[in-house]
Amino acid sequence: MATARRIYKNTIYLGAAEIVSRVLQFVVMLYAARILSQEHFGKFSFALSFSFIAIVLADLGINTLLVREISRNKNLASKYFANALFAKITLSLIAYIVIVSILNLLNYPQDTKHIAYTIWLFAILSTFTELFYSIFRAFEMMFYDAVLKILRMLILAFASLYVLIKGYGVFVFSYMFVIAELIVVAVALLIALSKFVKLRIDIDILFIKSLIKKSIPFGFAFVFGMIYFFIGSVMLSKIKGDVEVAIYSVAYNIALAILFIPTVYTNAIYPVLSRYYKEGKAELKTLYERSFKYLYIIGLPISAGIFLLADRIIYFFYGKGYSGSIIALQIIALYLFIKFINFLLGTVLSSIDQQGRRMLSQGVTALFSILLNLLLIPKMGYVGAAWSTFATEIFLFVIYYWYVSNSWHFYNFAAIIIKPAIAVIGMLFVIKFLNVGLMSAIALSAAAYFGVLLFLNAFDKRDYGILKSILQNEKIQENK
């Protein structure tokens, strides 16, 4: 099957799965915020953020490395899988010691630690699920990835909503995450062993050392990435308390729901970018430039729309009890379109064997985020955390873009900025002056935005050529 068509199909599979799973995840967190007390919801949100930071220690970038390496040599899939599995079990034990030590060192209350340990177990299981996803993605068979994501969220949604509505509380709610992930890991293992790899007792210590050595730049990049992504909630918990974490998390959860778009797209093109780097540099440049353009075009109106509709979004989903989340959501909305592009830039660095520079970029950014949060949170609380995240994302973009431009290819994106910006202005007039409900406002403004884009001829011959290659099952070509 040709490359463009395969990207298209994998994007559809992952897109459908992400839409279903993100919608269900949003519903679960929405009900949790409404039913649990703000204090308990804040504790749960802290546990989730803290676990996602700590869990990277149990992976160290192995999953990402496997996608790149197996996509280039599928004959080694079973060897990579067996040794990666052994390595991750060992790293998980180390991560457990680290998380227990940190929680006790910071003297968190017993109930907070109970929730954090439970969610950490869920996160550990999820990193093994991601190992299987890496196999599926390396073979460019994202259908299985999609099925498992939908299965996970269906189980989690039904179980979680049941215990929330029945009033079983935050502890039982946390247990549902572990139960759902156990089922998904078991199903993923069956699929992987039946279709892609064989489970062999083929533990090669030298191979594992080489695997970890190669994966460390990916791992530290993700450690730093998780730090700047979730550190606001963790620091809010310690400095301002659980209620402010809840207010901030409500706004942040909306942003996380939207980020399925760049997640899906970059996951679909990552193995292709990795392969193109070895096989076709012209196609690699074309895919990068077009991807930059498409993610900007999609992300910009989302940022603008959420900023203008923030109050209506918060009141519609969470009610007036979370009115404080409005300003946090508006600040977060300002950087969403930049976050879209940062997903792409980070993926490009990994695919062109520049994971060391990606790690350095995210390390400097994590330090910048921590310092900014220390400065702003004591004075401004959750609003300070939101402004810190905004500044951090811009900071990361500057570093990423500089590295990609200097180490591989400079893309002058100035030419693509104006037309989407004009289209956003037209969209904002629709939102501002049409007195309609929230969902109608979103639909009409989106129609106005893309209508203006088409009127301005924002899509050129190369865009239509890529679309044609997808529909006709051809390889993406560079149009000169």
C-alpha positions as CSV (number, residue, x, y, z in Angstrom):
1,M,0.0,0.0,0.0
2,A,1.4,3.4,-0.9
3,T,2.7,5.7,1.7
4,A,0.2,8.6,1.4
5,R,-2.7,6.2,1.5
6,R,-1.2,4.4,4.6
7,I,-0.8,7.7,6.4
8,Y,-4.3,8.6,5.6
9,K,-5.7,5.3,6.8
10,N,-3.6,5.4,10.0
11,T,-4.6,8.9,10.7
12,I,-8.3,8.0,10.3
13,Y,-7.9,5.0,12.6
14,L,-6.0,7.0,15.3
15,G,-8.3,10.0,14.8
16,A,-11.5,7.9,15.3
17,A,-9.9,6.3,18.4
18,E,-8.7,9.5,19.9
19,I,-12.0,11.3,19.3
20,V,-13.9,8.4,21.0
21,S,-11.4,8.1,23.9
22,R,-10.9,11.8,24.4
23,V,-14.7,12.4,24.5
24,L,-15.2,9.6,27.0
25,Q,-12.2,10.8,29.0
26,F,-13.6,14.3,29.1
27,V,-17.0,13.0,30.3
28,V,-15.3,10.9,33.0
29,M,-13.3,13.9,34.3
30,L,-16.3,16.2,33.9
31,Y,-18.4,14.0,36.1
32,A,-15.5,13.6,38.6
33,A,-15.2,17.3,38.8
34,R,-18.9,17.7,39.4
35,I,-19.5,14.8,41.8
36,L,-16.3,14.8,43.8
37,S,-15.5,17.6,46.2
38,Q,-13.0,20.2,44.8
39,E,-10.5,19.0,47.4
40,H,-10.8,15.3,46.3
41,F,-10.8,16.2,42.6
42,G,-7.7,18.3,43.2
43,K,-6.0,15.3,45.0
44,F,-6.9,13.0,42.1
45,S,-5.6,15.6,39.5
46,F,-2.4,16.0,41.4
47,A,-1.9,12.2,41.5
48,L,-2.5,12.0,37.7
49,S,-0.1,14.7,36.9
50,F,2.6,13.4,39.4
51,S,2.3,9.8,38.0
52,F,2.7,10.9,34.4
53,I,5.9,12.7,35.3
54,A,7.2,9.8,37.3
55,I,6.2,7.1,34.8
56,V,8.7,8.3,32.2
57,L,11.4,6.8,34.5
58,A,9.9,3.4,33.8
59,D,10.1,3.9,30.0
60,L,13.2,6.1,29.4
61,G,12.1,6.6,25.8
62,I,12.2,2.9,24.9
63,N,8.7,2.9,23.3
64,T,9.6,5.8,21.0
65,L,12.9,4.2,20.0
66,L,11.2,1.0,19.1
67,V,8.9,2.7,16.6
68,R,11.9,4.2,14.8
69,E,14.1,1.1,14.9
70,I,11.5,-1.5,14.1
71,S,10.1,0.6,11.3
72,R,13.5,0.5,9.7
73,N,14.1,-3.2,10.3
74,K,11.0,-5.2,11.1
75,N,13.0,-8.5,11.2
76,L,14.3,-7.5,14.7
77,A,10.8,-6.8,16.1
78,S,10.8,-9.9,18.4
79,K,14.2,-9.3,19.7
80,Y,13.5,-5.6,20.5
81,F,10.2,-6.6,22.1
82,A,11.6,-9.3,24.5
83,N,14.5,-7.2,25.6
84,A,12.4,-4.0,25.9
85,L,9.9,-5.9,28.1
86,F,12.6,-7.1,30.5
87,A,14.1,-3.6,30.6
88,K,10.8,-1.9,31.4
89,I,10.0,-4.4,34.2
90,T,13.3,-3.5,35.9
91,L,12.8,0.2,35.3
92,S,9.3,0.0,36.8
93,L,10.7,-1.3,40.1
94,I,13.2,1.6,40.2
95,A,10.4,4.1,39.4
96,Y,8.3,2.7,42.3
97,I,11.1,3.4,44.8
98,V,11.5,6.9,43.4
99,I,7.8,7.8,43.6
100,V,7.4,6.4,47.2
101,S,10.5,8.4,48.3
102,I,9.3,11.7,46.8
103,L,5.8,11.4,48.2
104,N,7.2,10.7,51.7
105,L,9.9,13.3,51.5
106,L,7.4,16.0,50.6
107,N,5.2,14.8,53.5
108,Y,1.9,14.4,51.6
109,P,-1.2,13.3,53.6
110,Q,-1.9,9.6,53.7
111,D,-5.1,9.9,51.5
112,T,-3.2,11.8,48.8
113,K,-0.4,9.1,48.8
114,H,-3.1,6.4,48.6
115,I,-4.5,7.9,45.5
116,A,-1.1,8.6,44.0
117,Y,0.1,5.0,44.5
118,T,-3.1,3.7,42.8
119,I,-2.8,6.1,39.8
120,W,0.9,5.3,39.6
121,L,0.0,1.6,39.2
122,F,-2.3,2.6,36.4
123,A,0.4,4.6,34.8
124,I,2.9,1.7,35.0
125,L,0.5,-0.6,33.3
126,S,-0.1,2.0,30.6
127,T,3.5,2.2,29.7
128,F,3.4,-1.6,29.0
129,T,0.3,-0.9,26.8
130,E,2.4,1.8,25.0
131,L,5.1,-0.9,24.4
132,F,2.5,-2.8,22.3
133,Y,1.4,0.4,20.6
134,S,5.0,0.9,19.5
135,I,5.0,-2.5,17.8
136,F,1.7,-1.7,16.0
137,R,3.0,1.8,14.9
138,A,6.3,0.5,13.7
139,F,4.4,-1.9,11.4
140,E,2.1,1.1,10.5
141,M,-0.9,-1.0,11.7
142,M,-2.6,1.7,13.8
143,F,-5.9,-0.2,13.6
144,Y,-5.0,-2.3,16.6
145,D,-3.8,0.8,18.5
146,A,-7.2,2.4,17.8
147,V,-9.2,-0.6,18.9
148,L,-7.3,-0.8,22.2
149,K,-7.7,2.9,22.9
150,I,-11.5,2.7,22.4
151,L,-11.7,-0.5,24.5
152,R,-9.8,1.1,27.4
153,M,-12.0,4.2,27.5
154,L,-15.2,2.2,27.1
155,I,-14.3,0.0,30.1
156,L,-13.0,3.0,32.1
157,A,-16.0,5.2,31.3
158,F,-18.7,2.7,32.3
159,A,-16.8,1.6,35.4
160,S,-15.9,5.1,36.5
161,L,-19.3,6.7,35.9
162,Y,-20.9,3.9,37.8
163,V,-18.8,4.3,40.9
164,L,-19.1,8.1,40.7
165,I,-22.9,8.1,40.4
166,K,-23.2,5.5,43.1
167,G,-21.1,7.7,45.4
168,Y,-18.3,5.3,46.1
169,G,-15.8,8.2,46.2
170,V,-12.3,9.1,44.9
171,F,-10.5,5.9,46.1
172,V,-12.8,3.4,44.2
173,F,-12.8,5.8,41.3
174,S,-9.0,5.5,41.2
175,Y,-9.2,1.7,41.3
176,M,-11.2,1.7,38.1
177,F,-8.3,3.1,36.1
178,V,-6.1,0.2,37.2
179,I,-8.7,-2.5,36.4
180,A,-9.4,-1.0,32.9
181,E,-5.6,-0.9,32.1
182,L,-5.1,-4.5,33.2
183,I,-7.7,-5.7,30.7
184,V,-6.2,-3.6,27.9
185,V,-2.6,-4.9,28.6
186,A,-3.9,-8.5,28.4
187,V,-5.7,-7.9,25.1
188,A,-2.7,-6.0,23.6
189,L,-0.3,-8.9,24.6
190,L,-2.6,-11.4,22.8
191,I,-2.7,-9.3,19.6
192,A,1.0,-8.6,19.6
193,L,2.0,-12.3,20.0
194,S,-0.5,-13.5,17.5
195,K,0.3,-11.1,14.7
196,F,3.6,-9.2,15.1
197,V,6.2,-10.7,17.5
198,K,7.1,-13.9,19.3
199,L,7.8,-14.0,23.0
200,R,11.2,-15.5,23.3
201,I,13.5,-16.0,26.3
202,D,16.1,-14.1,24.4
203,I,17.5,-11.7,27.0
204,D,20.7,-10.1,25.7
205,I,22.2,-7.9,28.4
206,L,24.5,-6.1,25.9
207,F,21.6,-5.5,23.6
208,I,19.6,-4.1,26.5
209,K,22.4,-1.8,27.5
210,S,22.6,-0.6,23.9
211,L,18.8,-0.2,23.8
212,I,18.8,1.9,27.0
213,K,21.7,3.9,25.8
214,K,20.0,4.8,22.5
215,S,16.7,5.5,24.3
216,I,18.0,7.7,27.0
217,P,17.8,10.9,24.9
218,F,14.2,10.1,24.1
219,G,13.6,9.2,27.8
220,F,15.0,12.4,29.2
221,A,13.2,14.4,26.5
222,F,9.9,12.9,27.8
223,V,10.9,13.3,31.4
224,F,11.5,17.0,30.8
225,G,8.4,17.2,28.6
226,M,6.2,15.8,31.3
227,I,7.7,18.1,33.8
228,Y,6.9,21.3,31.9
229,F,3.5,19.8,30.9
230,F,2.3,18.8,34.3
231,I,4.5,20.6,36.8
232,G,2.0,23.4,37.2
233,S,-0.5,21.0,38.9
234,V,2.1,19.4,41.1
235,M,3.5,22.7,42.3
236,L,0.0,24.2,42.8
237,S,-0.8,21.2,45.0
238,K,2.1,21.9,47.3
239,I,2.1,25.7,47.3
240,K,-1.7,26.6,47.1
241,G,-3.6,23.4,47.9
242,D,-6.0,20.9,46.3
243,V,-8.8,23.4,45.5
244,E,-6.6,25.5,43.2
245,V,-5.4,22.3,41.5
246,A,-9.0,21.4,40.8
247,I,-9.7,24.9,39.2
248,Y,-6.6,24.8,37.1
249,S,-7.1,21.1,36.1
250,V,-10.6,21.8,34.8
251,A,-9.2,24.3,32.3
252,Y,-6.2,22.1,31.5
253,N,-8.4,19.0,30.9
254,I,-10.2,20.9,28.1
255,A,-6.8,21.6,26.5
256,L,-5.8,18.0,26.8
257,A,-9.0,16.9,25.1
258,I,-8.1,19.1,22.1
259,L,-4.5,17.9,21.8
260,F,-5.7,14.6,20.4
261,I,-5.4,16.3,17.0
262,P,-1.6,16.8,16.8
263,T,-1.2,13.6,18.8
264,V,-3.0,11.5,16.2
265,Y,-1.3,13.2,13.2
266,T,2.3,13.0,14.5
267,N,1.9,9.4,15.7
268,A,0.7,8.5,12.1
269,I,3.6,10.3,10.4
270,Y,6.4,9.4,12.8
271,P,7.4,6.0,11.3
272,V,7.1,7.5,7.8
273,L,9.3,10.5,8.7
274,S,11.8,8.0,10.2
275,R,11.8,5.9,7.1
276,Y,12.0,8.9,4.7
277,Y,15.1,10.2,6.6
278,K,16.9,7.0,5.4
279,E,15.2,6.6,2.0
280,G,13.9,9.9,0.6
281,K,15.0,13.3,1.8
282,A,12.9,15.2,-0.7
283,E,9.7,13.5,0.5
284,L,10.7,14.1,4.1
285,K,11.0,17.9,3.5
286,T,7.6,17.9,1.7
287,L,5.9,16.1,4.5
288,Y,7.4,18.3,7.2
289,E,6.4,21.6,5.5
290,R,2.9,20.5,4.6
291,S,2.4,19.1,8.2
292,F,3.5,22.5,9.7
293,K,1.0,24.3,7.5
294,Y,-1.9,21.9,8.3
295,L,-1.3,21.9,12.0
296,Y,-1.2,25.7,12.1
297,I,-4.3,26.0,10.0
298,I,-6.2,23.7,12.3
299,G,-4.7,24.9,15.6
300,L,-5.2,28.7,15.1
301,P,-9.0,28.8,15.0
302,I,-9.2,26.4,18.0
303,S,-7.1,28.7,20.1
304,A,-9.1,31.8,19.1
305,G,-12.4,30.1,19.5
306,I,-11.7,28.7,22.9
307,F,-10.4,32.1,24.1
308,L,-13.6,33.9,23.1
309,L,-15.9,31.2,24.2
310,A,-14.1,30.3,27.5
311,D,-16.8,31.5,29.8
312,R,-19.6,29.7,27.9
313,I,-17.5,26.5,27.7
314,I,-16.8,26.4,31.5
315,Y,-20.4,27.2,32.5
316,F,-21.8,24.7,30.0
317,F,-19.7,21.8,31.1
318,Y,-18.8,22.5,34.8
319,G,-21.2,25.1,36.1
320,K,-20.6,28.4,38.0
321,G,-18.7,26.5,40.8
322,Y,-15.7,26.5,38.4
323,S,-16.0,30.1,37.2
324,G,-12.4,30.7,38.3
325,S,-11.3,28.3,35.5
326,I,-12.4,30.8,32.8
327,I,-9.3,33.0,33.0
328,A,-7.0,29.9,33.1
329,L,-8.7,28.5,30.0
330,Q,-8.3,31.8,28.1
331,I,-4.6,31.9,28.9
332,I,-4.1,28.2,28.0
333,A,-6.0,28.8,24.7
334,L,-3.5,31.4,23.6
335,Y,-0.8,28.8,23.2
336,L,-2.7,25.8,21.9
337,F,-1.9,26.4,18.2
338,I,1.8,26.7,19.2
339,K,1.5,23.4,21.0
340,F,0.2,21.8,17.8
341,I,3.3,22.8,16.0
342,N,5.6,21.8,18.9
343,F,4.3,18.2,18.6
344,L,5.5,18.2,15.0
345,L,8.9,19.8,15.6
346,G,9.7,17.3,18.4
347,T,8.6,14.4,16.3
348,V,10.8,15.6,13.4
349,L,13.9,15.9,15.7
350,S,13.4,12.3,16.8
351,S,12.9,11.0,13.3
352,I,16.1,12.6,11.9
353,D,18.2,11.1,14.7
354,Q,18.4,14.4,16.6
355,Q,16.8,13.1,19.8
356,G,19.7,14.5,21.8
357,R,18.8,18.0,20.7
358,R,15.1,17.3,21.5
359,M,16.2,16.2,25.0
360,L,18.3,19.3,25.5
361,S,15.4,21.5,24.3
362,Q,12.9,20.0,26.7
363,G,15.5,19.9,29.6
364,V,16.1,23.7,29.3
365,T,12.3,24.2,28.9
366,A,11.6,22.2,32.0
367,L,14.0,24.2,34.0
368,F,12.5,27.4,32.7
369,S,9.0,26.2,33.6
370,I,10.0,25.3,37.2
371,L,11.6,28.7,37.8
372,L,8.7,30.5,36.3
373,N,6.1,28.5,38.3
374,L,8.2,29.2,41.5
375,L,8.0,32.9,40.7
376,L,4.3,33.1,39.6
377,I,2.4,30.5,41.6
378,P,3.0,32.0,45.1
379,K,1.8,35.4,43.8
380,M,-1.0,34.4,41.3
381,G,-2.0,30.8,42.1
382,Y,-3.5,28.9,39.2
383,V,-3.5,32.0,37.0
384,G,0.3,32.1,37.5
385,A,0.5,28.4,36.5
386,A,-1.4,29.1,33.3
387,W,0.8,32.1,32.4
388,S,3.9,30.0,33.1
389,T,2.6,27.2,30.7
390,F,1.9,29.8,28.1
391,A,5.4,31.3,28.3
392,T,7.0,27.8,28.4
393,E,5.3,26.7,25.2
394,I,6.6,29.7,23.3
395,F,10.0,29.2,24.8
396,L,10.0,25.6,23.6
397,F,8.9,26.5,20.1
398,V,11.8,28.9,19.7
399,I,14.3,26.3,20.7
400,Y,12.7,23.5,18.6
401,Y,12.4,25.6,15.5
402,W,16.0,26.8,15.8
403,Y,17.3,23.3,16.1
404,V,15.3,21.9,13.2
405,S,16.2,24.8,11.0
406,N,19.9,24.6,11.8
407,S,20.4,20.9,12.0
408,W,18.3,19.9,8.9
409,H,16.0,22.2,7.1
410,F,14.9,25.8,7.4
411,Y,11.2,26.3,6.6
412,N,10.2,30.0,6.2
413,F,6.6,29.7,7.5
414,A,5.9,33.5,7.2
415,A,4.1,32.9,3.9
416,I,1.4,30.7,5.6
417,I,0.6,33.0,8.5
418,I,-1.6,35.7,7.0
419,K,-4.5,33.9,5.3
420,P,-5.4,31.7,8.3
421,A,-5.2,34.9,10.5
422,I,-7.6,36.7,8.2
423,A,-9.9,33.7,8.3
424,V,-9.8,33.7,12.1
425,I,-10.9,37.4,12.1
426,G,-14.0,36.4,10.0
427,M,-14.7,33.5,12.4
428,L,-14.5,35.8,15.5
429,F,-17.1,38.1,13.9
430,V,-19.4,35.1,13.7
431,I,-18.9,34.2,17.3
432,K,-19.2,37.8,18.5
433,F,-22.3,38.9,16.7
434,L,-24.4,35.7,16.3
435,N,-26.5,35.1,19.3
436,V,-26.7,31.3,19.2
437,G,-26.0,28.4,21.5
438,L,-22.5,27.1,22.2
439,M,-22.5,24.2,19.8
440,S,-24.1,26.3,17.0
441,A,-21.5,29.0,17.6
442,I,-18.7,26.4,17.2
443,A,-20.2,24.9,14.0
444,L,-20.9,28.2,12.3
445,S,-17.6,29.7,13.2
446,A,-15.8,26.7,11.9
447,A,-17.7,26.9,8.6
448,A,-16.9,30.6,8.4
449,Y,-13.2,30.0,9.0
450,F,-12.8,27.3,6.3
451,G,-15.1,29.2,3.9
452,V,-12.8,32.3,4.1
453,L,-9.7,30.0,3.7
454,L,-11.1,28.6,0.5
455,F,-12.0,32.1,-0.7
456,L,-8.4,33.2,-0.1
457,N,-7.0,30.2,-1.9
458,A,-5.0,29.2,1.2
459,F,-4.5,25.7,-0.2
460,D,-2.1,25.6,-3.2
461,K,-1.4,23.0,-5.9
462,R,1.0,21.1,-3.6
463,D,-1.8,20.6,-1.1
464,Y,-4.2,19.3,-3.7
465,G,-1.5,17.1,-5.1
466,I,-1.0,15.5,-1.7
467,L,-4.8,15.0,-1.4
468,K,-4.8,13.5,-4.9
469,S,-1.9,11.1,-4.1
470,I,-3.9,9.9,-1.0
471,L,-7.0,9.2,-3.0
472,Q,-5.1,7.6,-5.8
473,N,-2.8,5.5,-3.6
474,E,0.4,7.1,-4.7
475,K,3.6,8.0,-2.8
476,I,3.9,11.6,-1.6
477,Q,6.0,13.5,-4.1
478,E,7.8,16.8,-3.9
479,N,6.2,19.2,-6.5
480,K,8.8,21.5,-8.0
